Amino acid sequence: MKAANTAPLTSEGLLAEILTSLEDDKAEDIVKIDLRGKSAIADYMVVASGRSTRQVAAIADHLVDTLKQAHGRLSKVEGKDAGDWVLVDTGDIIVHVFRPEVREFYQLEKMWLTPGSSASSS
């Protein structure tokens, strides 16, 4: 187990940690959306998919545990019991992990992308 890092993470450092965790857990279709200047709720939003309710919940659990153990950062989690859509609020970054069908239904990325803006795939 890694000791908590004493240096505070920047939004970009936190984003890198989140993307690494999602990639390590085989999350699919990872998209990051820069919210700076668009919303006060967070600096970034990350949207990803898991293949099943079990994988969606596991991806979210692992992300929360990683941020807590490595950086002492506590996250708020919503929707883990159902496993169709789990929201992880890390403060600076909001992470949404969906089952593909649920992600397609809500089309969250389209809501935040305005004409001329872009999302980055990881």
C-alpha positions in Angstrom: 0.0 0.0 0.0 1.4 3.4 -1.0 1.6 6.1 1.6 -0.5 9.2 1.0 1.3 11.8 -1.1 1.7 15.0 0.9 1.8 17.4 -2.1 -1.6 18.5 -3.2 -2.7 17.3 -6.6 -3.4 19.9 -9.3 -6.5 19.3 -11.4 -4.2 18.1 -14.2 -2.4 15.7 -11.9 -5.6 14.4 -10.5 -6.9 14.0 -14.1 -3.8 11.9 -15.0 -4.3 9.7 -12.0 -8.0 9.1 -12.9 -7.2 8.3 -16.5 -4.5 5.9 -15.5 -6.9 4.1 -13.0 -9.6 3.9 -15.7 -7.2 2.5 -18.3 -5.8 0.0 -15.8 -9.3 -1.3 -15.1 -10.1 -1.7 -18.8 -12.7 1.1 -18.9 -13.8 1.7 -22.5 -14.4 4.8 -24.6 -12.8 7.2 -22.0 -13.6 10.8 -22.8 -12.3 13.9 -20.9 -14.2 17.2 -21.1 -12.5 20.4 -20.1 -15.1 22.4 -18.0 -12.8 25.2 -17.0 -14.6 28.5 -17.9 -17.8 26.6 -18.7 -18.9 25.5 -15.2 -18.1 26.1 -11.6 -18.9 22.5 -10.6 -15.5 21.0 -11.7 -12.5 21.6 -13.9 -12.9 18.4 -15.8 -15.5 15.7 -16.5 -14.5 12.2 -17.4 -16.9 9.8 -19.0 -16.1 6.1 -19.4 -17.9 2.8 -20.0 -17.7 -0.6 -18.3 -19.1 -3.8 -20.0 -21.3 -4.9 -17.1 -22.8 -3.6 -13.8 -20.1 -5.5 -12.0 -17.3 -3.9 -14.0 -18.8 -0.4 -13.7 -19.0 -0.8 -9.9 -15.4 -2.3 -9.7 -14.0 0.6 -11.8 -15.6 3.2 -9.5 -14.5 1.3 -6.3 -10.9 1.0 -7.5 -10.7 4.7 -8.5 -12.0 5.8 -5.1 -9.6 3.5 -3.3 -6.7 4.6 -5.4 -7.3 8.3 -4.8 -7.8 7.7 -1.1 -4.7 5.5 -0.6 -2.3 7.3 -2.8 -3.4 10.9 -2.1 -5.6 10.9 0.9 -8.4 12.3 -1.3 -12.0 11.4 -0.4 -14.6 11.1 -3.1 -18.3 11.1 -3.1 -20.0 8.3 -4.9 -23.5 8.0 -6.3 -25.2 5.0 -8.0 -22.8 2.3 -7.1 -25.6 -0.1 -5.8 -27.3 -0.2 -9.2 -24.1 -0.3 -11.2 -25.7 1.2 -14.4 -24.2 4.7 -13.9 -21.8 5.5 -11.1 -20.8 9.1 -10.4 -17.5 9.7 -8.6 -17.1 13.3 -7.4 -13.4 14.0 -6.6 -14.0 17.7 -6.2 -12.0 19.1 -9.1 -13.1 16.3 -11.5 -16.4 14.5 -11.9 -16.2 10.9 -13.2 -19.1 9.1 -14.8 -18.8 5.4 -15.4 -21.7 3.9 -17.4 -22.8 0.6 -18.9 -22.7 1.3 -22.7 -26.5 1.2 -23.1 -27.1 3.7 -20.3 -24.4 6.0 -21.6 -25.9 6.0 -25.1 -29.4 6.8 -23.6 -28.2 9.8 -21.6 -25.6 11.1 -24.1 -23.9 13.1 -21.3 -21.0 14.2 -23.5 -23.2 15.9 -26.0 -24.8 17.9 -23.2 -21.4 19.5 -22.3 -19.9 19.8 -25.7 -20.9 23.0 -27.5 -20.2 23.6 -31.2 -16.6 24.3 -31.6 -15.5 22.6 -28.4 -14.0 19.1 -28.3 -13.7 16.2 -26.0 -10.4 14.3 -25.8 -10.4 10.5 -25.9 -7.8 8.9 -23.7 
